[in-house]
Amino acid sequence: MPLRPRLLQKKVRQTIETSPFNFQSHPVKITMSFGVTQVQKDDSVSSMFARADKAMYTAKQEGRNRVNIE
């Protein structure tokens, strides 16, 4: 994946991590893991979502608060 999309993904993840969030008047730390894929030749919607889903679960298994590209 080209450098610019990678930097954008990292910035989105970091922005979420550093944004203040309160639940019932108490600060809560929020992080997100992302699974990202690119459309490939002969892809179906199901195969694309399956790759993105696999990438997301890999990101969570590798420590959460990550972007994993499949």
A tleap script that builds the chain and sets N, CA, C and O, in Angstrom:
source leaprc.protein.ff14SB
mol = sequence {
  NMET PRO LEU ARG PRO ARG LEU LEU GLN LYS
  LYS VAL ARG GLN THR ILE GLU THR SER PRO
  PHE ASN PHE GLN SER HIE PRO VAL LYS ILE
  THR MET SER PHE GLY VAL THR GLN VAL GLN
  LYS ASP ASP SER VAL SER SER MET PHE ALA
  ARG ALA ASP LYS ALA MET TYR THR ALA LYS
  GLN GLU GLY ARG ASN ARG VAL ASN ILE CGLU
}
set mol.1.N position { 0.849 -1.170 0.000 }
set mol.1.CA position { 0.000 0.000 0.000 }
set mol.1.C position { 0.897 1.236 0.000 }
set mol.1.O position { 1.902 1.268 0.710 }
set mol.2.N position { 0.544 2.255 -0.790 }
set mol.2.CA position { 1.355 3.476 -0.848 }
set mol.2.C position { 1.463 4.161 0.510 }
set mol.2.O position { 0.643 3.951 1.403 }
set mol.3.N position { 2.492 4.981 0.636 }
set mol.3.CA position { 2.805 5.626 1.914 }
set mol.3.C position { 1.694 6.557 2.397 }
set mol.3.O position { 1.380 6.554 3.588 }
set mol.4.N position { 1.095 7.346 1.519 }
set mol.4.CA position { 0.088 8.315 1.948 }
set mol.4.C position { -1.106 7.652 2.650 }
set mol.4.O position { -1.484 8.103 3.731 }
set mol.5.N position { -1.718 6.596 2.079 }
set mol.5.CA position { -2.809 5.935 2.824 }
set mol.5.C position { -2.359 5.372 4.160 }
set mol.5.O position { -3.125 5.394 5.124 }
set mol.6.N position { -1.140 4.869 4.240 }
set mol.6.CA position { -0.639 4.338 5.521 }
set mol.6.C position { -0.553 5.445 6.570 }
set mol.6.O position { -0.921 5.246 7.728 }
set mol.7.N position { -0.059 6.618 6.151 }
set mol.7.CA position { 0.046 7.736 7.086 }
set mol.7.C position { -1.336 8.216 7.513 }
set mol.7.O position { -1.532 8.576 8.674 }
set mol.8.N position { -2.284 8.227 6.602 }
set mol.8.CA position { -3.646 8.627 6.934 }
set mol.8.C position { -4.259 7.666 7.954 }
set mol.8.O position { -4.897 8.104 8.910 }
set mol.9.N position { -4.074 6.380 7.759 }
set mol.9.CA position { -4.602 5.382 8.700 }
set mol.9.C position { -4.003 5.584 10.087 }
set mol.9.O position { -4.704 5.512 11.096 }
set mol.10.N position { -2.707 5.834 10.121 }
set mol.10.CA position { -2.032 6.046 11.400 }
set mol.10.C position { -2.563 7.311 12.085 }
set mol.10.O position { -2.785 7.322 13.296 }
set mol.11.N position { -2.763 8.362 11.305 }
set mol.11.CA position { -3.261 9.616 11.876 }
set mol.11.C position { -4.675 9.445 12.438 }
set mol.11.O position { -4.973 9.956 13.518 }
set mol.12.N position { -5.534 8.743 11.731 }
set mol.12.CA position { -6.902 8.507 12.222 }
set mol.12.C position { -6.849 7.737 13.539 }
set mol.12.O position { -7.534 8.101 14.495 }
set mol.13.N position { -6.054 6.693 13.597 }
set mol.13.CA position { -5.943 5.889 14.816 }
set mol.13.C position { -5.418 6.735 15.978 }
set mol.13.O position { -5.934 6.649 17.092 }
set mol.14.N position { -4.395 7.549 15.719 }
set mol.14.CA position { -3.821 8.378 16.777 }
set mol.14.C position { -4.779 9.483 17.221 }
set mol.14.O position { -4.814 9.834 18.400 }
set mol.15.N position { -5.549 10.028 16.294 }
set mol.15.CA position { -6.525 11.063 16.646 }
set mol.15.C position { -7.588 10.493 17.573 }
set mol.15.O position { -7.973 11.133 18.551 }
set mol.16.N position { -8.060 9.296 17.268 }
set mol.16.CA position { -9.054 8.649 18.135 }
set mol.16.C position { -8.456 8.391 19.515 }
set mol.16.O position { -9.108 8.627 20.533 }
set mol.17.N position { -7.231 7.912 19.548 }
set mol.17.CA position { -6.569 7.581 20.822 }
set mol.17.C position { -6.388 8.813 21.715 }
set mol.17.O position { -6.490 8.710 22.937 }
set mol.18.N position { -6.122 9.968 21.115 }
set mol.18.CA position { -5.839 11.167 21.907 }
set mol.18.C position { -7.064 12.057 22.121 }
set mol.18.O position { -6.967 13.077 22.802 }
set mol.19.N position { -8.199 11.692 21.557 }
set mol.19.CA position { -9.422 12.487 21.736 }
set mol.19.C position { -10.047 12.198 23.095 }
set mol.19.O position { -10.137 11.044 23.514 }
set mol.20.N position { -10.478 13.257 23.782 }
set mol.20.CA position { -11.126 13.025 25.087 }
set mol.20.C position { -12.484 12.360 24.906 }
set mol.20.O position { -13.239 12.699 23.995 }
set mol.21.N position { -12.779 11.423 25.773 }
set mol.21.CA position { -14.062 10.727 25.735 }
set mol.21.C position { -14.483 10.493 27.173 }
set mol.21.O position { -13.692 10.043 28.002 }
set mol.22.N position { -15.738 10.803 27.458 }
set mol.22.CA position { -16.272 10.599 28.807 }
set mol.22.C position { -17.471 9.678 28.753 }
set mol.22.O position { -18.292 9.747 27.838 }
set mol.23.N position { -17.555 8.828 29.734 }
set mol.23.CA position { -18.712 7.958 29.908 }
set mol.23.C position { -19.217 8.157 31.322 }
set mol.23.O position { -18.494 7.904 32.285 }
set mol.24.N position { -20.443 8.606 31.450 }
set mol.24.CA position { -21.055 8.893 32.748 }
set mol.24.C position { -20.151 9.801 33.586 }
set mol.24.O position { -19.907 9.560 34.768 }
set mol.25.N position { -19.670 10.844 32.927 }
set mol.25.CA position { -18.830 11.885 33.547 }
set mol.25.C position { -17.452 11.401 33.981 }
set mol.25.O position { -16.792 12.065 34.780 }
set mol.26.N position { -17.007 10.258 33.469 }
set mol.26.CA position { -15.674 9.752 33.793 }
set mol.26.C position { -14.867 9.614 32.503 }
set mol.26.O position { -15.370 9.102 31.502 }
set mol.27.N position { -13.610 10.074 32.529 }
set mol.27.CA position { -12.784 9.930 31.325 }
set mol.27.C position { -12.500 8.455 31.027 }
set mol.27.O position { -12.207 7.668 31.927 }
set mol.28.N position { -12.593 8.111 29.770 }
set mol.28.CA position { -12.351 6.742 29.313 }
set mol.28.C position { -11.384 6.804 28.138 }
set mol.28.O position { -11.550 7.618 27.230 }
set mol.29.N position { -10.378 5.944 28.158 }
set mol.29.CA position { -9.428 5.883 27.050 }
set mol.29.C position { -10.023 5.019 25.938 }
set mol.29.O position { -10.472 3.898 26.179 }
set mol.30.N position { -10.017 5.554 24.727 }
set mol.30.CA position { -10.563 4.852 23.568 }
set mol.30.C position { -9.432 4.564 22.587 }
set mol.30.O position { -8.641 5.448 22.258 }
set mol.31.N position { -9.367 3.331 22.129 }
set mol.31.CA position { -8.448 2.969 21.046 }
set mol.31.C position { -9.238 2.159 20.024 }
set mol.31.O position { -10.318 1.648 20.319 }
set mol.32.N position { -8.687 2.053 18.832 }
set mol.32.CA position { -9.357 1.287 17.779 }
set mol.32.C position { -8.337 0.483 17.006 }
set mol.32.O position { -7.194 0.899 16.817 }
set mol.33.N position { -8.774 -0.662 16.572 }
set mol.33.CA position { -7.986 -1.482 15.657 }
set mol.33.C position { -8.711 -1.498 14.311 }
set mol.33.O position { -9.939 -1.559 14.253 }
set mol.34.N position { -7.941 -1.443 13.249 }
set mol.34.CA position { -8.511 -1.432 11.906 }
set mol.34.C position { -7.947 -2.574 11.087 }
set mol.34.O position { -6.762 -2.894 11.179 }
set mol.35.N position { -8.787 -3.174 10.300 }
set mol.35.CA position { -8.369 -4.134 9.291 }
set mol.35.C position { -8.629 -3.519 7.937 }
set mol.35.O position { -9.758 -3.134 7.632 }
set mol.36.N position { -7.601 -3.422 7.126 }
set mol.36.CA position { -7.691 -2.717 5.850 }
set mol.36.C position { -7.285 -3.659 4.723 }
set mol.36.O position { -6.371 -4.471 4.867 }
set mol.37.N position { -7.979 -3.533 3.608 }
set mol.37.CA position { -7.616 -4.315 2.430 }
set mol.37.C position { -7.825 -3.463 1.189 }
set mol.37.O position { -8.473 -2.418 1.249 }
set mol.38.N position { -7.290 -3.899 0.090 }
set mol.38.CA position { -7.495 -3.250 -1.193 }
set mol.38.C position { -8.302 -4.171 -2.082 }
set mol.38.O position { -8.242 -5.394 -1.954 }
set mol.39.N position { -9.056 -3.570 -2.983 }
set mol.39.CA position { -9.804 -4.364 -3.956 }
set mol.39.C position { -8.807 -5.052 -4.878 }
set mol.39.O position { -7.879 -4.430 -5.395 }
set mol.40.N position { -9.018 -6.329 -5.069 }
set mol.40.CA position { -8.164 -7.108 -5.964 }
set mol.40.C position { -8.985 -7.597 -7.145 }
set mol.40.O position { -10.209 -7.711 -7.072 }
set mol.41.N position { -8.299 -7.878 -8.214 }
set mol.41.CA position { -8.975 -8.380 -9.406 }
set mol.41.C position { -9.792 -9.619 -9.035 }
set mol.41.O position { -9.332 -10.466 -8.269 }
set mol.42.N position { -10.976 -9.717 -9.570 }
set mol.42.CA position { -11.902 -10.839 -9.337 }
set mol.42.C position { -12.415 -10.918 -7.900 }
set mol.42.O position { -12.914 -11.963 -7.484 }
set mol.43.N position { -12.300 -9.831 -7.138 }
set mol.43.CA position { -12.839 -9.807 -5.779 }
set mol.43.C position { -14.357 -9.817 -5.792 }
set mol.43.O position { -14.991 -9.278 -6.699 }
set mol.44.N position { -14.921 -10.432 -4.782 }
set mol.44.CA position { -16.350 -10.283 -4.505 }
set mol.44.C position { -16.450 -9.447 -3.231 }
set mol.44.O position { -15.456 -9.248 -2.532 }
set mol.45.N position { -17.628 -8.971 -2.940 }
set mol.45.CA position { -17.817 -8.226 -1.696 }
set mol.45.C position { -17.454 -9.120 -0.515 }
set mol.45.O position { -16.825 -8.665 0.441 }
set mol.46.N position { -17.842 -10.374 -0.578 }
set mol.46.CA position { -17.558 -11.311 0.524 }
set mol.46.C position { -16.062 -11.525 0.715 }
set mol.46.O position { -15.583 -11.531 1.849 }
set mol.47.N position { -15.321 -11.698 -0.367 }
set mol.47.CA position { -13.875 -11.939 -0.226 }
set mol.47.C position { -13.157 -10.701 0.303 }
set mol.47.O position { -12.210 -10.815 1.080 }
set mol.48.N position { -13.610 -9.510 -0.120 }
set mol.48.CA position { -13.021 -8.275 0.380 }
set mol.48.C position { -13.259 -8.121 1.885 }
set mol.48.O position { -12.333 -7.830 2.642 }
set mol.49.N position { -14.509 -8.320 2.307 }
set mol.49.CA position { -14.822 -8.199 3.736 }
set mol.49.C position { -14.133 -9.285 4.550 }
set mol.49.O position { -13.744 -9.040 5.692 }
set mol.50.N position { -13.974 -10.466 3.995 }
set mol.50.CA position { -13.289 -11.541 4.717 }
set mol.50.C position { -11.829 -11.163 4.986 }
set mol.50.O position { -11.317 -11.409 6.078 }
set mol.51.N position { -11.157 -10.564 3.992 }
set mol.51.CA position { -9.760 -10.137 4.191 }
set mol.51.C position { -9.678 -9.012 5.223 }
set mol.51.O position { -8.810 -9.030 6.095 }
set mol.52.N position { -10.578 -8.037 5.124 }
set mol.52.CA position { -10.566 -6.926 6.077 }
set mol.52.C position { -10.854 -7.427 7.500 }
set mol.52.O position { -10.234 -6.968 8.459 }
set mol.53.N position { -11.784 -8.358 7.627 }
set mol.53.CA position { -12.123 -8.932 8.928 }
set mol.53.C position { -10.930 -9.684 9.511 }
set mol.53.O position { -10.623 -9.550 10.695 }
set mol.54.N position { -10.268 -10.466 8.684 }
set mol.54.CA position { -9.080 -11.196 9.132 }
set mol.54.C position { -7.993 -10.221 9.587 }
set mol.54.O position { -7.329 -10.450 10.598 }
set mol.55.N position { -7.818 -9.137 8.838 }
set mol.55.CA position { -6.808 -8.139 9.194 }
set mol.55.C position { -7.142 -7.463 10.520 }
set mol.55.O position { -6.248 -7.187 11.319 }
set mol.56.N position { -8.426 -7.194 10.757 }
set mol.56.CA position { -8.831 -6.566 12.010 }
set mol.56.C position { -8.547 -7.490 13.203 }
set mol.56.O position { -8.013 -7.046 14.219 }
set mol.57.N position { -8.897 -8.748 13.080 }
set mol.57.CA position { -8.651 -9.679 14.188 }
set mol.57.C position { -7.162 -9.890 14.416 }
set mol.57.O position { -6.732 -10.080 15.554 }
set mol.58.N position { -6.384 -9.860 13.367 }
set mol.58.CA position { -4.925 -9.949 13.519 }
set mol.58.C position { -4.409 -8.736 14.277 }
set mol.58.O position { -3.563 -8.869 15.161 }
set mol.59.N position { -4.916 -7.545 13.934 }
set mol.59.CA position { -4.509 -6.322 14.644 }
set mol.59.C position { -4.834 -6.430 16.127 }
set mol.59.O position { -4.018 -6.037 16.961 }
set mol.60.N position { -5.989 -6.945 16.469 }
set mol.60.CA position { -6.365 -7.100 17.878 }
set mol.60.C position { -5.468 -8.110 18.583 }
set mol.60.O position { -5.069 -7.895 19.728 }
set mol.61.N position { -5.152 -9.208 17.907 }
set mol.61.CA position { -4.308 -10.238 18.510 }
set mol.61.C position { -2.875 -9.746 18.702 }
set mol.61.O position { -2.169 -10.221 19.591 }
set mol.62.N position { -2.449 -8.801 17.875 }
set mol.62.CA position { -1.081 -8.284 17.967 }
set mol.62.C position { -0.943 -7.146 18.964 }
set mol.62.O position { 0.114 -6.518 19.036 }
set mol.63.N position { -1.969 -6.870 19.721 }
set mol.63.CA position { -1.847 -5.887 20.779 }
set mol.63.C position { -2.865 -4.772 20.736 }
set mol.63.O position { -2.788 -3.863 21.562 }
set mol.64.N position { -3.799 -4.791 19.835 }
set mol.64.CA position { -4.847 -3.776 19.729 }
set mol.64.C position { -4.269 -2.411 19.389 }
set mol.64.O position { -3.054 -2.218 19.349 }
set mol.65.N position { -5.179 -1.464 19.144 }
set mol.65.CA position { -4.799 -0.099 18.783 }
set mol.65.C position { -3.804 -0.095 17.627 }
set mol.65.O position { -2.772 0.574 17.676 }
set mol.66.N position { -4.135 -0.851 16.597 }
set mol.66.CA position { -3.242 -1.013 15.457 }
set mol.66.C position { -4.033 -0.956 14.161 }
set mol.66.O position { -5.255 -1.105 14.147 }
set mol.67.N position { -3.312 -0.739 13.086 }
set mol.67.CA position { -3.868 -0.876 11.745 }
set mol.67.C position { -3.135 -2.033 11.089 }
set mol.67.O position { -1.907 -2.028 10.996 }
set mol.68.N position { -3.883 -3.015 10.638 }
set mol.68.CA position { -3.282 -4.160 9.954 }
set mol.68.C position { -3.811 -4.177 8.531 }
set mol.68.O position { -5.012 -4.048 8.298 }
set mol.69.N position { -2.898 -4.338 7.588 }
set mol.69.CA position { -3.258 -4.315 6.173 }
set mol.69.C position { -3.105 -5.718 5.606 }
set mol.69.O position { -2.048 -6.339 5.720 }
set mol.70.N position { -4.159 -6.198 5.005 }
set mol.70.CA position { -4.172 -7.560 4.446 }
set mol.70.C position { -4.100 -7.469 2.943 }
set mol.70.O position { -4.097 -8.495 2.262 }
savepdb mol mol.pdb
quit
